[in-house]
């Protein structure tokens, strides 16, 4: 009787530890995915069409350069993602697969999390004026 109780109690503790540890790792992976998506979107939003900006002062993204810059950032992180450019907005989704440390014993090998970020190319609204 005591042995059955100890076995069940031990399994319950392992499951609880798995939820805490692997849950924390999964939440950290989600935060990382969001951070990387936002940073990649900002990198892409910096790819403005310089000739147009110099001639008209209009801030417009170069879609090809924006895609390239965001994808280069994602390649540096090593995590897969998708990049879309719509007008002056760059949107990035990053996917991270987090392996389970303890819940793997219960048959849950990994969890996949996704983070989204977007950025818009715009002229420095509150930028200090340059001295003449």
The first five atom37 places (N, CA, C, CB, O) and aatype in JSON, in Angstrom:
{
  "aatype": [20, 20, 20, 20, 20, 20, 20, 20, 20, 20, 20, 20, 20, 20, 20, 20, 20, 20, 20, 20, 20, 20, 20, 20, 20, 20, 20, 20, 20, 20, 20, 20, 20, 20, 20, 20, 20, 20, 20, 20, 20, 20, 20, 20, 20, 20, 20, 20, 20, 20, 20, 20, 20, 20, 20, 20, 20, 20, 20, 20, 20, 20, 20, 20, 20, 20, 20, 20, 20, 20, 20, 20, 20, 20, 20, 20, 20, 20, 20, 20, 20, 20, 20, 20, 20, 20, 20, 20, 20, 20, 20, 20, 20, 20, 20, 20, 20, 20, 20, 20, 20, 20, 20, 20, 20, 20, 20, 20, 20, 20, 20, 20, 20, 20, 20, 20, 20, 20, 20, 20, 20, 20, 20, 20, 20, 20, 20, 20, 20, 20, 20, 20],
  "atom_mask": [
    [1, 1, 1, 1, 1],
    [1, 1, 1, 1, 1],
    [1, 1, 1, 1, 1],
    [1, 1, 1, 1, 1],
    [1, 1, 1, 1, 1],
    [1, 1, 1, 1, 1],
    [1, 1, 1, 1, 1],
    [1, 1, 1, 1, 1],
    [1, 1, 1, 1, 1],
    [1, 1, 1, 1, 1],
    [1, 1, 1, 1, 1],
    [1, 1, 1, 1, 1],
    [1, 1, 1, 1, 1],
    [1, 1, 1, 1, 1],
    [1, 1, 1, 1, 1],
    [1, 1, 1, 1, 1],
    [1, 1, 1, 1, 1],
    [1, 1, 1, 1, 1],
    [1, 1, 1, 1, 1],
    [1, 1, 1, 1, 1],
    [1, 1, 1, 1, 1],
    [1, 1, 1, 1, 1],
    [1, 1, 1, 1, 1],
    [1, 1, 1, 1, 1],
    [1, 1, 1, 1, 1],
    [1, 1, 1, 1, 1],
    [1, 1, 1, 1, 1],
    [1, 1, 1, 1, 1],
    [1, 1, 1, 1, 1],
    [1, 1, 1, 1, 1],
    [1, 1, 1, 1, 1],
    [1, 1, 1, 1, 1],
    [1, 1, 1, 1, 1],
    [1, 1, 1, 1, 1],
    [1, 1, 1, 1, 1],
    [1, 1, 1, 1, 1],
    [1, 1, 1, 1, 1],
    [1, 1, 1, 1, 1],
    [1, 1, 1, 1, 1],
    [1, 1, 1, 1, 1],
    [1, 1, 1, 1, 1],
    [1, 1, 1, 1, 1],
    [1, 1, 1, 1, 1],
    [1, 1, 1, 1, 1],
    [1, 1, 1, 1, 1],
    [1, 1, 1, 1, 1],
    [1, 1, 1, 1, 1],
    [1, 1, 1, 1, 1],
    [1, 1, 1, 1, 1],
    [1, 1, 1, 1, 1],
    [1, 1, 1, 1, 1],
    [1, 1, 1, 1, 1],
    [1, 1, 1, 1, 1],
    [1, 1, 1, 1, 1],
    [1, 1, 1, 1, 1],
    [1, 1, 1, 1, 1],
    [1, 1, 1, 1, 1],
    [1, 1, 1, 1, 1],
    [1, 1, 1, 1, 1],
    [1, 1, 1, 1, 1],
    [1, 1, 1, 1, 1],
    [1, 1, 1, 1, 1],
    [1, 1, 1, 1, 1],
    [1, 1, 1, 1, 1],
    [1, 1, 1, 1, 1],
    [1, 1, 1, 1, 1],
    [1, 1, 1, 1, 1],
    [1, 1, 1, 1, 1],
    [1, 1, 1, 1, 1],
    [1, 1, 1, 1, 1],
    [1, 1, 1, 1, 1],
    [1, 1, 1, 1, 1],
    [1, 1, 1, 1, 1],
    [1, 1, 1, 1, 1],
    [1, 1, 1, 1, 1],
    [1, 1, 1, 1, 1],
    [1, 1, 1, 1, 1],
    [1, 1, 1, 1, 1],
    [1, 1, 1, 1, 1],
    [1, 1, 1, 1, 1],
    [1, 1, 1, 1, 1],
    [1, 1, 1, 1, 1],
    [1, 1, 1, 1, 1],
    [1, 1, 1, 1, 1],
    [1, 1, 1, 1, 1],
    [1, 1, 1, 1, 1],
    [1, 1, 1, 1, 1],
    [1, 1, 1, 1, 1],
    [1, 1, 1, 1, 1],
    [1, 1, 1, 1, 1],
    [1, 1, 1, 1, 1],
    [1, 1, 1, 1, 1],
    [1, 1, 1, 1, 1],
    [1, 1, 1, 1, 1],
    [1, 1, 1, 1, 1],
    [1, 1, 1, 1, 1],
    [1, 1, 1, 1, 1],
    [1, 1, 1, 1, 1],
    [1, 1, 1, 1, 1],
    [1, 1, 1, 1, 1],
    [1, 1, 1, 1, 1],
    [1, 1, 1, 1, 1],
    [1, 1, 1, 1, 1],
    [1, 1, 1, 1, 1],
    [1, 1, 1, 1, 1],
    [1, 1, 1, 1, 1],
    [1, 1, 1, 1, 1],
    [1, 1, 1, 1, 1],
    [1, 1, 1, 1, 1],
    [1, 1, 1, 1, 1],
    [1, 1, 1, 1, 1],
    [1, 1, 1, 1, 1],
    [1, 1, 1, 1, 1],
    [1, 1, 1, 1, 1],
    [1, 1, 1, 1, 1],
    [1, 1, 1, 1, 1],
    [1, 1, 1, 1, 1],
    [1, 1, 1, 1, 1],
    [1, 1, 1, 1, 1],
    [1, 1, 1, 1, 1],
    [1, 1, 1, 1, 1],
    [1, 1, 1, 1, 1],
    [1, 1, 1, 1, 1],
    [1, 1, 1, 1, 1],
    [1, 1, 1, 1, 1],
    [1, 1, 1, 1, 1],
    [1, 1, 1, 1, 1],
    [1, 1, 1, 1, 1],
    [1, 1, 1, 1, 1],
    [1, 1, 1, 1, 1],
    [1, 1, 1, 1, 1],
    [1, 1, 1, 1, 1]
  ],
  "atom_positions": [
    [[0.83, -1.19, 0.0], [0.0, 0.0, 0.0], [0.88, 1.26, 0.0], [-0.95, -0.01, 1.21], [0.64, 2.18, -0.77]],
    [[1.88, 1.28, 0.86], [2.76, 2.45, 0.94], [3.55, 2.59, -0.36], [3.71, 2.34, 2.16], [3.79, 3.7, -0.82]],
    [[3.96, 1.49, -0.96], [4.74, 1.53, -2.18], [3.93, 2.14, -3.32], [5.21, 0.13, -2.56], [4.47, 2.96, -4.07]],
    [[2.67, 1.78, -3.47], [1.81, 2.35, -4.51], [1.66, 3.85, -4.29], [0.43, 1.66, -4.52], [1.69, 4.62, -5.25]],
    [[1.49, 4.28, -3.05], [1.37, 5.7, -2.74], [2.65, 6.44, -3.12], [1.06, 5.91, -1.25], [2.59, 7.52, -3.71]],
    [[3.79, 5.88, -2.79], [5.08, 6.52, -3.11], [5.27, 6.62, -4.62], [6.25, 5.73, -2.48], [5.74, 7.65, -5.11]],
    [[4.92, 5.59, -5.36], [5.06, 5.61, -6.81], [4.15, 6.69, -7.41], [4.72, 4.23, -7.42], [4.61, 7.47, -8.25]],
    [[2.9, 6.73, -7.01], [1.96, 7.73, -7.54], [2.39, 9.13, -7.15], [0.52, 7.45, -7.03], [2.35, 10.05, -7.97]],
    [[2.81, 9.32, -5.92], [3.25, 10.63, -5.44], [4.5, 11.08, -6.21], [3.54, 10.59, -3.92], [4.62, 12.25, -6.56]],
    [[5.43, 10.17, -6.46], [6.65, 10.5, -7.2], [6.32, 10.89, -8.64], [7.63, 9.31, -7.18], [6.88, 11.85, -9.16]],
    [[5.43, 10.14, -9.27], [5.03, 10.48, -10.63], [4.34, 11.84, -10.68], [4.11, 9.4, -11.2], [4.55, 12.62, -11.61]],
    [[3.51, 12.13, -9.7], [2.83, 13.43, -9.64], [3.84, 14.56, -9.47], [1.79, 13.45, -8.49], [3.71, 15.61, -10.1]],
    [[4.83, 14.34, -8.64], [5.87, 15.36, -8.45], [6.68, 15.58, -9.72], [6.79, 14.97, -7.3], [7.02, 16.71, -10.06]],
    [[7.0, 14.5, -10.43], [7.73, 14.62, -11.69], [6.9, 15.37, -12.73], [8.1, 13.22, -12.22], [7.44, 16.2, -13.46]],
    [[5.62, 15.08, -12.8], [4.74, 15.77, -13.73], [4.66, 17.26, -13.39], [3.35, 15.14, -13.73], [4.71, 18.11, -14.28]],
    [[4.53, 17.57, -12.12], [4.47, 18.97, -11.68], [5.79, 19.68, -11.99], [4.16, 19.04, -10.18], [5.79, 20.82, -12.45]],
    [[6.91, 19.02, -11.73], [8.21, 19.61, -12.04], [8.35, 19.82, -13.55], [9.36, 18.7, -11.52], [8.9, 20.83, -13.98]],
    [[7.85, 18.89, -14.33], [7.88, 19.04, -15.78], [7.06, 20.22, -16.26], [7.39, 17.78, -16.44], [7.48, 20.96, -17.15]],
    [[5.9, 20.39, -15.66], [5.07, 21.53, -16.04], [5.75, 22.85, -15.69], [3.71, 21.45, -15.35], [5.7, 23.8, -16.46]],
    [[6.37, 22.9, -14.54], [7.04, 24.14, -14.11], [8.28, 24.41, -14.97], [7.43, 24.06, -12.63], [8.42, 25.51, -15.51]],
    [[9.15, 23.44, -15.09], [10.41, 23.64, -15.82], [10.17, 23.8, -17.31], [11.37, 22.48, -15.56], [10.63, 24.77, -17.91]],
    [[9.48, 22.86, -17.91], [9.26, 22.92, -19.35], [8.31, 24.06, -19.72], [8.7, 21.59, -19.86], [8.44, 24.66, -20.79]],
    [[7.36, 24.36, -18.85], [6.49, 25.51, -19.09], [7.28, 26.8, -19.09], [5.37, 25.56, -18.04], [7.06, 27.67, -19.93]],
    [[8.2, 26.94, -18.14], [9.05, 28.12, -18.09], [9.94, 28.24, -19.31], [9.89, 28.11, -16.84], [10.12, 29.34, -19.85]],
    [[10.51, 27.12, -19.74], [11.35, 27.13, -20.94], [10.54, 27.5, -22.18], [12.01, 25.78, -21.13], [11.03, 28.19, -23.07]],
    [[9.3, 27.03, -22.24], [8.44, 27.34, -23.38], [8.06, 28.82, -23.39], [7.17, 26.48, -23.35], [8.05, 29.45, -24.44]],
    [[7.76, 29.37, -22.21], [7.47, 30.8, -22.14], [8.68, 31.64, -22.53], [7.01, 31.18, -20.73], [8.54, 32.65, -23.2]],
    [[9.85, 31.22, -22.11], [11.08, 31.94, -22.48], [11.32, 31.86, -23.99], [12.3, 31.36, -21.72], [11.77, 32.82, -24.6]],
    [[11.02, 30.72, -24.59], [11.17, 30.57, -26.04], [10.19, 31.47, -26.77], [10.97, 29.1, -26.46], [10.51, 32.03, -27.82]],
    [[8.98, 31.62, -26.23], [7.99, 32.51, -26.86], [8.45, 33.96, -26.79], [6.61, 32.36, -26.17], [8.31, 34.69, -27.77]],
    [[8.98, 34.38, -25.67], [9.5, 35.74, -25.54], [10.64, 35.96, -26.51], [9.96, 36.02, -24.09], [10.74, 37.02, -27.14]],
    [[11.5, 34.97, -26.64], [12.63, 35.06, -27.58], [12.12, 35.18, -29.02], [13.56, 33.84, -27.44], [12.65, 35.96, -29.8]],
    [[11.1, 34.4, -29.36], [10.53, 34.45, -30.71], [9.94, 35.83, -31.0], [9.46, 33.36, -30.89], [10.11, 36.37, -32.09]],
    [[9.25, 36.4, -30.03], [8.67, 37.74, -30.2], [9.78, 38.78, -30.35], [7.76, 38.1, -28.99], [9.7, 39.64, -31.23]],
    [[10.8, 38.7, -29.51], [11.92, 39.65, -29.59], [12.61, 39.57, -30.95], [12.94, 39.37, -28.46], [12.92, 40.6, -31.55]],
    [[12.86, 38.36, -31.42], [13.54, 38.2, -32.71], [12.66, 38.68, -33.86], [13.93, 36.74, -32.92], [13.17, 39.27, -34.81]],
    [[11.37, 38.43, -33.79], [10.46, 38.89, -34.84], [10.42, 40.42, -34.89], [9.04, 38.33, -34.62], [10.45, 41.02, -35.97]],
    [[10.35, 41.05, -33.72], [10.32, 42.52, -33.68], [11.63, 43.11, -34.18], [10.03, 43.01, -32.26], [11.62, 44.11, -34.91]],
    [[12.74, 42.52, -33.8], [14.04, 43.03, -34.24], [14.22, 42.84, -35.75], [15.18, 42.32, -33.49], [14.74, 43.73, -36.43]],
    [[13.79, 41.72, -36.29], [13.89, 41.48, -37.73], [13.0, 42.46, -38.49], [13.51, 40.02, -38.08], [13.39, 42.95, -39.55]],
    [[11.82, 42.73, -37.96], [10.92, 43.7, -38.61], [11.55, 45.1, -38.6], [9.55, 43.72, -37.89], [11.45, 45.82, -39.59]],
    [[12.18, 45.48, -37.49], [12.85, 46.78, -37.43], [14.0, 46.84, -38.43], [13.37, 47.06, -36.0], [14.22, 47.87, -39.07]],
    [[14.74, 45.74, -38.56], [15.84, 45.71, -39.53], [15.3, 45.89, -40.95], [16.62, 44.38, -39.43], [15.9, 46.6, -41.75]],
    [[14.19, 45.26, -41.24], [13.59, 45.4, -42.56], [13.03, 46.79, -42.8], [12.5, 44.38, -42.75], [13.1, 47.31, -43.92]],
    [[12.47, 47.41, -41.76], [11.86, 48.73, -41.9], [12.9, 49.83, -42.1], [11.02, 49.04, -40.68], [12.54, 50.96, -42.41]],
    [[14.16, 49.51, -41.94], [15.22, 50.5, -42.17], [15.64, 50.55, -43.63], [16.43, 50.18, -41.3], [16.43, 51.41, -44.02]],
    [[15.12, 49.64, -44.45], [15.52, 49.57, -45.85], [14.65, 50.51, -46.68], [15.41, 48.12, -46.38], [13.81, 50.07, -47.46]],
    [[14.87, 51.79, -46.52], [14.07, 52.77, -47.26], [14.66, 52.98, -48.65], [13.99, 54.11, -46.49], [15.84, 52.73, -48.89]],
    [[13.82, 53.45, -49.53], [14.24, 53.77, -50.89], [14.98, 55.11, -50.84], [13.0, 53.84, -51.88], [14.36, 56.17, -50.86]],
    [[16.31, 55.06, -50.78], [17.12, 56.26, -50.6], [17.01, 57.27, -51.75], [18.55, 55.87, -50.44], [16.88, 58.46, -51.48]],
    [[17.04, 56.85, -53.02], [16.9, 57.85, -54.08], [15.58, 58.63, -53.99], [17.0, 57.18, -55.43], [15.56, 59.85, -54.2]],
    [[14.49, 57.93, -53.69], [13.2, 58.61, -53.55], [13.2, 59.54, -52.34], [12.06, 57.58, -53.43], [12.67, 60.65, -52.41]],
    [[13.79, 59.09, -51.24], [13.84, 59.93, -50.05], [14.67, 61.19, -50.29], [14.43, 59.14, -48.87], [14.29, 62.28, -49.86]],
    [[15.79, 61.04, -50.98], [16.65, 62.2, -51.24], [16.01, 63.2, -52.2], [17.98, 61.74, -51.8], [16.23, 64.4, -52.1]],
    [[15.22, 62.69, -53.13], [14.62, 63.61, -54.11], [13.32, 64.23, -53.62], [14.37, 62.88, -55.4], [13.03, 65.38, -53.95]],
    [[12.53, 63.49, -52.84], [11.22, 64.01, -52.43], [11.06, 64.16, -50.93], [10.14, 63.1, -52.94], [10.17, 64.88, -50.47]],
    [[11.91, 63.5, -50.14], [11.76, 63.52, -48.69], [10.72, 62.53, -48.19], [11.4, 64.91, -48.23], [10.41, 62.49, -47.0]],
    [[10.18, 61.73, -49.1], [9.16, 60.75, -48.75], [9.82, 59.44, -48.31], [8.22, 60.49, -49.95], [10.68, 58.91, -49.0]],
    [[9.4, 58.94, -47.16], [9.95, 57.69, -46.64], [9.11, 56.54, -47.18], [9.96, 57.68, -45.07], [7.94, 56.37, -46.83]],
    [[9.75, 55.74, -48.04], [9.09, 54.59, -48.65], [10.06, 53.41, -48.59], [8.65, 54.89, -50.12], [11.25, 53.55, -48.86]],
    [[9.52, 52.27, -48.24], [10.36, 51.07, -48.18], [10.7, 50.56, -49.57], [9.67, 49.97, -47.39], [9.89, 50.66, -50.5]],
    [[11.89, 50.02, -49.69], [12.27, 49.23, -50.86], [11.92, 47.8, -50.48], [13.82, 49.41, -51.26], [12.62, 47.2, -49.66]],
    [[10.85, 47.22, -51.05], [10.37, 45.91, -50.6], [11.41, 44.81, -50.67], [9.18, 45.51, -51.41], [11.51, 43.98, -49.76]],
    [[12.2, 44.8, -51.74], [13.21, 43.74, -51.88], [14.3, 43.87, -50.82], [13.84, 43.8, -53.27], [14.7, 42.87, -50.22]],
    [[14.77, 45.09, -50.6], [15.79, 45.3, -49.58], [15.24, 45.03, -48.18], [16.33, 46.74, -49.65], [15.95, 44.51, -47.32]],
    [[13.97, 45.38, -47.96], [13.36, 45.13, -46.65], [13.28, 43.63, -46.38], [11.96, 45.77, -46.57], [13.6, 43.17, -45.28]],
    [[12.85, 42.87, -47.39], [12.79, 41.4, -47.25], [14.18, 40.85, -46.98], [12.19, 40.75, -48.52], [14.36, 40.0, -46.1]],
    [[15.16, 41.32, -47.73], [16.53, 40.82, -47.6], [17.09, 41.13, -46.21], [17.42, 41.43, -48.68], [17.72, 40.27, -45.59]],
    [[16.87, 42.35, -45.73], [17.39, 42.74, -44.42], [16.74, 41.93, -43.29], [17.17, 44.23, -44.18], [17.43, 41.48, -42.38]],
    [[15.43, 41.75, -43.37], [14.74, 40.98, -42.32], [15.16, 39.51, -42.37], [13.21, 41.1, -42.49], [15.38, 38.9, -41.32]],
    [[15.27, 38.95, -43.55], [15.69, 37.55, -43.67], [17.15, 37.36, -43.21], [15.54, 37.06, -45.13], [17.48, 36.33, -42.62]],
    [[17.99, 38.34, -43.48], [19.38, 38.26, -43.01], [19.43, 38.26, -41.49], [20.22, 39.43, -43.58], [20.23, 37.53, -40.89]],
    [[18.59, 39.06, -40.87], [18.55, 39.07, -39.41], [18.09, 37.71, -38.89], [17.6, 40.19, -38.9], [18.68, 37.17, -37.96]],
    [[17.05, 37.16, -39.5], [16.56, 35.85, -39.07], [17.62, 34.77, -39.28], [15.28, 35.48, -39.82], [17.76, 33.86, -38.46]],
    [[18.35, 34.85, -40.38], [19.4, 33.86, -40.64], [20.47, 33.94, -39.56], [20.03, 34.08, -42.04], [21.03, 32.91, -39.17]],
    [[20.77, 35.14, -39.08], [21.78, 35.3, -38.03], [21.3, 34.69, -36.71], [22.12, 36.78, -37.83], [22.12, 34.22, -35.92]],
    [[19.99, 34.7, -36.46], [19.47, 34.12, -35.21], [19.4, 32.61, -35.28], [18.09, 34.68, -34.91], [19.46, 31.94, -34.25]],
    [[19.28, 32.07, -36.5], [19.19, 30.63, -36.65], [17.8, 30.06, -36.48], [20.09, 29.98, -35.67], [17.62, 28.85, -36.49]],
    [[16.81, 30.92, -36.34], [15.42, 30.46, -36.2], [14.64, 30.79, -37.46], [14.75, 31.11, -34.97], [14.8, 31.87, -38.03]],
    [[13.8, 29.85, -37.92], [13.04, 30.1, -39.14], [11.92, 31.11, -38.93], [12.46, 28.79, -39.67], [11.41, 31.28, -37.82]],
    [[11.57, 31.77, -40.02], [10.49, 32.73, -39.93], [10.01, 33.15, -41.3], [10.92, 33.93, -39.14], [10.61, 32.8, -42.32]],
    [[8.92, 33.89, -41.32], [8.38, 34.42, -42.57], [8.4, 35.93, -42.5], [6.95, 33.89, -42.82], [8.2, 36.53, -41.44]],
    [[8.63, 36.54, -43.65], [8.7, 38.0, -43.75], [7.72, 38.45, -44.83], [10.15, 38.48, -44.06], [7.73, 37.92, -45.94]],
    [[6.89, 39.43, -44.5], [6.02, 40.03, -45.51], [6.18, 41.53, -45.44], [4.53, 39.62, -45.29], [6.31, 42.12, -44.37]],
    [[6.17, 42.14, -46.62], [6.26, 43.59, -46.72], [4.99, 44.06, -47.41], [7.55, 44.05, -47.5], [4.68, 43.63, -48.52]],
    [[4.26, 44.95, -46.74], [3.03, 45.5, -47.28], [3.1, 47.01, -47.18], [1.77, 44.94, -46.54], [2.89, 47.58, -46.11]],
    [[3.39, 47.65, -48.27], [3.56, 49.1, -48.25], [4.8, 49.47, -47.46], [2.32, 49.78, -47.65], [5.91, 49.08, -47.83]],
    [[4.62, 50.22, -46.38], [5.74, 50.62, -45.54], [5.82, 49.8, -44.25], [5.64, 52.09, -45.21], [6.53, 50.18, -43.32]],
    [[5.1, 48.71, -44.19], [5.09, 47.87, -42.99], [5.75, 46.53, -43.27], [3.65, 47.66, -42.49], [5.46, 45.87, -44.26]],
    [[6.64, 46.15, -42.36], [7.3, 44.84, -42.42], [6.76, 44.0, -41.28], [8.88, 44.98, -42.34], [6.78, 44.42, -40.12]],
    [[6.26, 42.81, -41.6], [5.72, 41.91, -40.59], [6.53, 40.61, -40.63], [4.21, 41.63, -40.83], [6.78, 40.05, -41.69]],
    [[6.92, 40.15, -39.44], [7.75, 38.96, -39.33], [7.12, 38.01, -38.33], [9.21, 39.32, -38.91], [6.63, 38.43, -37.28]],
    [[7.13, 36.73, -38.65], [6.7, 35.68, -37.72], [7.87, 34.7, -37.56], [5.4, 34.93, -38.24], [8.4, 34.2, -38.55]],
    [[8.25, 34.44, -36.33], [9.37, 33.55, -36.02], [8.83, 32.33, -35.29], [10.46, 34.28, -35.16], [7.99, 32.45, -34.39]],
    [[9.31, 31.16, -35.67], [8.89, 29.9, -35.06], [10.09, 29.27, -34.36], [8.29, 28.93, -36.12], [11.16, 29.11, -34.95]],
    [[9.89, 28.9, -33.1], [10.93, 28.22, -32.33], [10.35, 26.91, -31.79], [11.46, 29.12, -31.16], [9.25, 26.89, -31.24]],
    [[11.09, 25.83, -31.96], [10.7, 24.54, -31.4], [11.5, 24.32, -30.13], [10.93, 23.38, -32.42], [12.73, 24.23, -30.17]],
    [[10.81, 24.23, -29.01], [11.44, 24.06, -27.7], [11.37, 22.6, -27.27], [10.76, 24.97, -26.64], [10.28, 22.08, -27.07]],
    [[12.51, 21.94, -27.14], [12.49, 20.55, -26.66], [12.12, 20.51, -25.17], [13.87, 19.87, -26.89], [12.49, 21.39, -24.4]],
    [[11.41, 19.48, -24.81], [10.99, 19.31, -23.42], [12.06, 18.55, -22.64], [9.64, 18.57, -23.34], [12.58, 17.55, -23.12]],
    [[12.37, 19.03, -21.46], [13.39, 18.41, -20.62], [12.81, 17.26, -19.8], [14.02, 19.45, -19.7], [13.38, 16.17, -19.77]],
    [[11.71, 17.51, -19.14], [11.13, 16.5, -18.25], [9.87, 15.88, -18.85], [10.81, 17.11, -16.88], [9.65, 14.68, -18.73]],
    [[9.04, 16.71, -19.5], [7.82, 16.18, -20.09], [8.1, 15.24, -21.26], [6.93, 17.31, -20.56], [7.2, 14.53, -21.72]],
    [[9.33, 15.23, -21.74], [9.72, 14.26, -22.76], [9.56, 12.83, -22.26], [11.15, 14.5, -23.2], [9.32, 11.92, -23.04]],
    [[9.7, 12.66, -20.95], [9.51, 11.33, -20.35], [8.06, 10.89, -20.45], [9.96, 11.32, -18.89], [7.76, 9.7, -20.44]],
    [[7.14, 11.87, -20.53], [5.72, 11.56, -20.61], [5.24, 11.51, -22.06], [4.91, 12.6, -19.84], [4.04, 11.37, -22.31]],
    [[6.16, 11.62, -23.02], [5.79, 11.51, -24.42], [5.62, 12.83, -25.14], [4.54, 10.76, -24.52], [5.3, 12.85, -26.33]],
    [[5.84, 13.94, -24.45], [5.76, 15.25, -25.1], [7.19, 15.66, -25.41], [5.04, 16.33, -24.18], [7.91, 16.15, -24.55]],
    [[7.59, 15.47, -26.66], [8.98, 15.7, -27.04], [9.36, 17.15, -27.21], [9.26, 14.99, -28.29], [10.47, 17.55, -26.88]],
    [[8.43, 17.96, -27.74], [8.73, 19.36, -27.98], [7.44, 20.16, -28.12], [9.61, 19.53, -29.23], [6.37, 19.6, -28.37]],
    [[7.56, 21.46, -27.97], [6.45, 22.38, -28.23], [6.97, 23.45, -29.19], [5.9, 23.03, -26.9], [8.13, 23.86, -29.12]],
    [[6.1, 23.88, -30.08], [6.46, 24.91, -31.05], [5.74, 26.2, -30.68], [6.12, 24.47, -32.49], [4.53, 26.22, -30.47]],
    [[6.51, 27.28, -30.61], [5.93, 28.59, -30.28], [6.22, 29.55, -31.43], [6.5, 29.15, -28.94], [7.2, 29.39, -32.16]],
    [[5.37, 30.54, -31.58], [5.52, 31.52, -32.65], [5.44, 32.92, -32.06], [4.44, 31.32, -33.74], [4.62, 33.2, -31.18]],
    [[6.3, 33.79, -32.56], [6.27, 35.19, -32.15], [6.1, 36.07, -33.38], [7.56, 35.57, -31.38], [6.66, 35.78, -34.44]],
    [[5.34, 37.14, -33.24], [5.07, 38.05, -34.35], [5.58, 39.44, -34.0], [3.56, 38.09, -34.67], [5.56, 39.86, -32.84]],
    [[6.03, 40.14, -35.02], [6.46, 41.52, -34.84], [6.27, 42.29, -36.13], [7.92, 41.59, -34.39], [6.32, 41.71, -37.22]],
    [[6.07, 43.58, -36.01], [5.94, 44.41, -37.21], [6.55, 45.77, -36.92], [4.46, 44.54, -37.65], [6.62, 46.22, -35.78]],
    [[6.97, 46.42, -38.0], [7.56, 47.75, -37.9], [7.19, 48.53, -39.15], [9.1, 47.68, -37.72], [7.0, 47.96, -40.22]],
    [[7.1, 49.84, -38.98], [6.73, 50.72, -40.08], [7.87, 51.7, -40.32], [5.4, 51.48, -39.78], [8.42, 52.27, -39.38]],
    [[8.2, 51.88, -41.58], [9.22, 52.87, -41.93], [8.6, 54.25, -41.81], [9.78, 52.64, -43.37], [7.57, 54.54, -42.41]],
    [[9.24, 55.1, -41.03], [8.73, 56.47, -40.9], [9.88, 57.41, -40.63], [7.68, 56.56, -39.77], [10.94, 57.03, -40.13]],
    [[9.64, 58.64, -40.97], [10.63, 59.69, -40.75], [10.66, 59.98, -39.26], [10.32, 60.98, -41.58], [9.62, 59.95, -38.61]],
    [[11.84, 60.28, -38.71], [11.96, 60.58, -37.28], [11.04, 61.7, -36.86], [13.4, 60.94, -36.95], [11.34, 62.87, -37.1]],
    [[9.92, 61.37, -36.23], [8.91, 62.35, -35.85], [9.44, 63.29, -34.78], [7.66, 61.66, -35.36], [9.27, 64.51, -34.89]],
    [[10.07, 62.75, -33.76], [10.54, 63.56, -32.65], [12.06, 63.72, -32.66], [10.1, 62.95, -31.34], [12.67, 63.97, -31.62]],
    [[12.65, 63.58, -33.82], [14.09, 63.71, -33.92], [14.48, 65.17, -33.71], [14.6, 63.2, -35.29], [13.82, 66.08, -34.21]],
    [[15.57, 65.41, -32.96], [15.99, 66.79, -32.76], [16.45, 67.4, -34.08], [17.13, 66.86, -31.72], [17.05, 66.74, -34.92]],
    [[16.14, 68.68, -34.25], [16.52, 69.38, -35.47], [18.03, 69.53, -35.53], [15.84, 70.77, -35.55], [18.68, 69.77, -34.51]],
    [[18.57, 69.4, -36.72], [20.01, 69.56, -36.92], [20.37, 71.05, -36.83], [20.46, 68.97, -38.29], [19.62, 71.91, -37.31]],
    [[21.48, 71.33, -36.23], [21.93, 72.72, -36.1], [22.38, 73.23, -37.47], [23.07, 72.85, -35.05], [23.05, 72.5, -38.2]],
    [[22.03, 74.49, -37.83], [22.41, 75.02, -39.16], [23.88, 75.26, -39.27], [21.69, 76.3, -39.45], [24.35, 75.7, -40.32]]
  ]
}
